[in-house]
């Protein structure tokens, strides 16, 4: 895997609409590191106005629904100078499988978290092969490594994204395109507002993500919770699986507010 440099690079980041989100923090950190241009996307482009006005000439806002394949194809044809594609768009609906199941919510999670990432990679892969200093970074979740029952369908979609990342890494290795999997634990974002656990800040998570990319770390964790989780998972995955189940059943009712 070749070294990826953020300075003077063209970065494409999906899901930058939330004020308190990893996507927004990734934009800010890329600019701090000297990125030449940062494409940022949201379904409602007006949510990106403050970024484009704060960083004129650097931030390029684009309207994109990652579940719309036609929109993805058009955007990819516009952003042919992209070197680093960061698939950050994600959704979690906190659904179970046997209990509290919502089929429409589960489909939405798969469409955004898996198929959106898949279609963006397919749309940009030829551009990334052509350009130098190229990489794909997929924001997954530690839930993609071992499922969490309170967000079981989300975990399924992220497990699919994890497997996708491994497959794409193998396919693009001969073409000198680096592929990174990013595995956040609890981060203090709008999406995680209802989770009562210690959380890392999006800014610190973004710093660790870019540090990992520039250091060539293929599997990147973003916080101490994730660090410990992955360490335990590597030591004995079955114990982690049992511990998660026991922990969830003992959680107070206000775990999800």
C-alpha positions as CSV (number, residue, x, y, z in Angstrom):
1,X,0.0,0.0,0.0
2,X,1.5,3.4,-1.1
3,X,1.5,6.4,1.2
4,X,-1.5,8.6,0.9
5,X,-0.9,12.4,1.3
6,X,-3.8,14.7,2.2
7,X,-1.9,17.9,1.4
8,X,-2.8,19.2,-2.1
9,X,-5.1,16.2,-2.6
10,X,-8.7,16.3,-4.0
11,X,-11.0,14.7,-1.5
12,X,-14.7,13.6,-2.0
13,X,-16.7,13.2,1.2
14,X,-20.3,12.0,1.4
15,X,-22.7,12.8,4.2
16,X,-21.3,16.1,5.4
17,X,-24.7,17.7,6.2
18,X,-24.7,17.2,10.0
19,X,-23.2,20.0,12.1
20,X,-22.2,17.4,14.6
21,X,-21.1,14.6,12.4
22,X,-18.0,12.7,11.3
23,X,-18.4,13.9,7.7
24,X,-18.3,17.6,8.7
25,X,-15.3,16.9,10.9
26,X,-13.6,15.1,8.0
27,X,-14.0,18.2,5.8
28,X,-12.6,20.5,8.4
29,X,-9.6,18.2,9.1
30,X,-8.9,17.7,5.4
31,X,-8.6,21.5,4.9
32,X,-6.4,21.8,8.0
33,X,-4.1,19.3,6.3
34,X,-3.9,21.3,3.2
35,X,-6.3,19.5,0.8
36,X,-6.5,21.4,-2.5
37,X,-10.2,20.7,-3.0
38,X,-13.0,19.0,-1.0
39,X,-16.2,17.9,-2.7
40,X,-18.9,17.6,0.0
41,X,-22.3,16.1,-0.5
42,X,-25.8,16.1,1.1
43,X,-29.3,15.4,0.0
44,X,-30.2,19.0,0.9
45,X,-27.4,21.1,-0.6
46,X,-28.5,24.1,1.5
47,X,-27.1,22.3,4.6
48,X,-23.6,22.8,3.0
49,X,-23.9,26.6,2.6
50,X,-21.9,27.4,5.7
51,X,-19.0,25.1,4.6
52,X,-18.8,26.6,1.1
53,X,-19.0,30.1,2.4
54,X,-16.3,29.4,5.0
55,X,-13.9,27.8,2.5
56,X,-14.6,29.4,-0.9
57,X,-12.7,27.9,-3.7
58,X,-11.8,24.8,-1.7
59,X,-15.2,23.3,-0.7
60,X,-17.4,22.3,-3.6
61,X,-20.9,21.4,-2.4
62,X,-22.9,18.8,-4.4
63,X,-26.4,17.5,-4.0
64,X,-26.4,13.7,-3.8
65,X,-28.7,11.0,-2.5
66,X,-26.4,8.0,-2.2
67,X,-29.4,5.7,-2.8
68,X,-29.9,7.2,-6.3
69,X,-27.6,5.4,-8.8
70,X,-28.2,8.0,-11.6
71,X,-27.2,10.9,-9.3
72,X,-24.0,9.0,-8.3
73,X,-23.1,8.4,-11.9
74,X,-23.6,12.1,-12.8
75,X,-21.5,13.3,-9.8
76,X,-18.7,10.9,-10.7
77,X,-18.5,12.3,-14.2
78,X,-18.3,15.8,-12.7
79,X,-15.6,15.0,-10.0
80,X,-13.0,13.3,-12.2
81,X,-10.1,14.9,-10.3
82,X,-11.1,13.0,-7.1
83,X,-8.1,11.2,-5.5
84,X,-9.6,10.2,-2.1
85,X,-13.1,8.9,-1.9
86,X,-14.5,8.9,1.6
87,X,-17.8,7.0,1.9
88,X,-19.2,8.5,5.1
89,X,-23.0,8.6,4.5
90,X,-24.8,6.4,7.0
91,X,-28.1,5.8,8.7
92,X,-29.1,3.9,11.8
93,X,-32.7,3.1,12.7
94,X,-32.2,1.0,15.9
95,X,-34.1,-2.1,14.7
96,X,-34.0,-5.7,15.9
97,X,-34.5,-8.9,14.0
98,X,-37.0,-10.9,16.1
99,X,-38.1,-7.9,18.1
100,X,-38.7,-4.3,17.2
101,X,-38.2,-5.1,13.5
102,X,-39.0,-2.5,10.8
103,X,-38.5,-3.9,7.3
104,X,-38.5,-0.5,5.7
105,X,-35.9,0.8,8.1
106,X,-33.8,-2.3,7.5
107,X,-34.0,-1.7,3.7
108,X,-33.0,2.0,4.1
109,X,-30.0,1.0,6.2
110,X,-28.9,-1.5,3.5
111,X,-29.5,1.0,0.7
112,X,-27.5,3.8,2.3
113,X,-24.8,1.9,4.3
114,X,-24.1,-0.9,1.8
115,X,-25.5,-0.2,-1.7
116,X,-24.7,3.5,-1.6
117,X,-21.1,2.7,-0.8
118,X,-21.0,0.0,-3.4
119,X,-22.3,2.2,-6.1
120,X,-20.0,5.1,-5.3
121,X,-17.0,2.8,-5.4
122,X,-18.1,1.4,-8.8
123,X,-18.7,4.9,-10.2
124,X,-15.3,6.3,-9.0
125,X,-13.0,3.3,-9.4
126,X,-11.8,4.1,-12.9
127,X,-11.1,7.7,-11.9
128,X,-9.2,6.5,-8.9
129,X,-7.1,4.0,-10.9
130,X,-6.2,6.8,-13.3
131,X,-5.3,9.4,-10.7
132,X,-2.3,9.3,-8.4
133,X,-2.3,9.3,-4.6
134,X,-5.7,7.5,-4.8
135,X,-7.6,5.9,-2.0
136,X,-11.1,4.8,-0.8
137,X,-12.0,5.1,2.8
138,X,-15.3,3.5,4.0
139,X,-16.7,4.7,7.3
140,X,-18.1,1.4,8.7
141,X,-18.6,0.8,12.5
142,X,-17.5,-1.6,15.1
143,X,-21.0,-2.9,14.7
144,X,-19.9,-4.3,11.3
145,X,-17.3,-6.5,13.1
146,X,-19.7,-7.9,15.7
147,X,-23.4,-7.1,15.9
148,X,-25.2,-5.1,18.5
149,X,-28.7,-6.4,19.2
150,X,-30.3,-3.0,19.8
151,X,-29.3,-2.0,16.2
152,X,-29.2,-5.4,14.6
153,X,-30.2,-4.4,11.1
154,X,-27.7,-1.6,11.1
155,X,-25.0,-4.1,12.2
156,X,-26.0,-6.3,9.3
157,X,-25.7,-3.4,6.8
158,X,-22.3,-2.5,8.3
159,X,-21.1,-6.1,8.2
160,X,-21.9,-6.0,4.5
161,X,-19.9,-2.8,4.1
162,X,-17.0,-4.4,6.0
163,X,-17.0,-7.4,3.6
164,X,-17.3,-5.0,0.6
165,X,-14.2,-3.1,1.8
166,X,-12.2,-6.3,2.0
167,X,-13.3,-7.4,-1.5
168,X,-12.6,-4.0,-3.0
169,X,-9.2,-3.8,-1.3
170,X,-8.2,-7.1,-3.0
171,X,-9.5,-6.1,-6.4
172,X,-7.8,-2.7,-6.4
173,X,-4.5,-3.7,-4.9
174,X,-2.9,-4.3,-8.3
175,X,-4.0,-0.9,-9.4
176,X,-2.3,1.0,-6.5
177,X,-5.5,2.3,-5.0
178,X,-5.4,2.0,-1.2
179,X,-8.6,0.9,0.5
180,X,-9.3,1.7,4.2
181,X,-12.0,0.5,6.6
182,X,-12.9,2.9,9.4
183,X,-14.5,1.5,12.5
184,X,-15.9,4.1,14.9
185,X,-17.2,3.3,18.3
186,X,-19.5,5.8,20.1
187,X,-18.9,9.2,18.6
188,X,-20.7,12.4,19.8
189,X,-22.7,13.0,16.7
190,X,-26.4,13.8,16.0
191,X,-26.9,10.2,15.0
192,X,-25.7,8.9,18.4
193,X,-27.6,11.4,20.5
194,X,-29.7,8.8,22.1
195,X,-26.9,6.5,23.2
196,X,-25.8,6.9,26.8
197,X,-22.1,5.8,26.5
198,X,-18.9,7.8,26.7
199,X,-18.3,9.3,23.3
200,X,-15.3,10.6,21.3
201,X,-15.6,13.9,19.6
202,X,-16.0,14.0,15.8
203,X,-12.9,16.2,15.5
204,X,-10.7,13.7,17.3
205,X,-12.2,10.9,15.3
206,X,-11.4,12.7,12.1
207,X,-7.8,13.3,13.2
208,X,-7.3,9.6,13.8
209,X,-8.9,8.7,10.5
210,X,-6.5,10.9,8.5
211,X,-3.6,9.8,10.6
212,X,-4.4,6.2,9.8
213,X,-4.8,6.9,6.1
214,X,-1.5,8.8,5.9
215,X,0.2,6.0,7.9
216,X,-1.2,3.3,5.7
217,X,-3.2,1.6,8.5
218,X,-5.9,-0.4,6.5
219,X,-8.3,-0.9,9.5
220,X,-8.7,2.3,11.4
221,X,-10.4,2.7,14.8
222,X,-11.3,6.2,16.0
223,X,-11.7,6.0,19.8
224,X,-10.7,4.1,22.9
225,X,-14.0,2.2,23.0
226,X,-13.3,0.9,19.5
227,X,-9.7,0.2,20.3
228,X,-10.6,-2.0,23.2
229,X,-13.5,-3.6,21.3
230,X,-11.3,-4.7,18.4
231,X,-8.6,-5.9,20.7
232,X,-11.1,-8.1,22.6
233,X,-12.6,-9.3,19.3
234,X,-9.2,-10.4,18.0
235,X,-8.5,-12.2,21.3
236,X,-11.8,-14.2,21.5
237,X,-14.7,-13.2,19.3
238,X,-17.1,-15.7,21.0
239,X,-16.6,-14.1,24.4
240,X,-17.2,-10.6,22.8
241,X,-20.4,-11.9,21.3
242,X,-21.6,-13.3,24.6
243,X,-20.6,-10.2,26.5
244,X,-22.5,-8.0,24.1
245,X,-25.6,-10.1,24.5
246,X,-25.4,-10.1,28.3
247,X,-24.6,-6.4,28.4
248,X,-27.6,-5.4,26.3
249,X,-30.0,-7.4,28.4
250,X,-28.8,-5.6,31.5
251,X,-29.0,-2.1,30.0
252,X,-31.4,0.4,31.7
253,X,-34.5,1.4,29.8
254,X,-33.1,4.8,29.1
255,X,-30.2,3.4,27.1
256,X,-31.9,4.8,24.0
257,X,-33.6,8.0,25.1
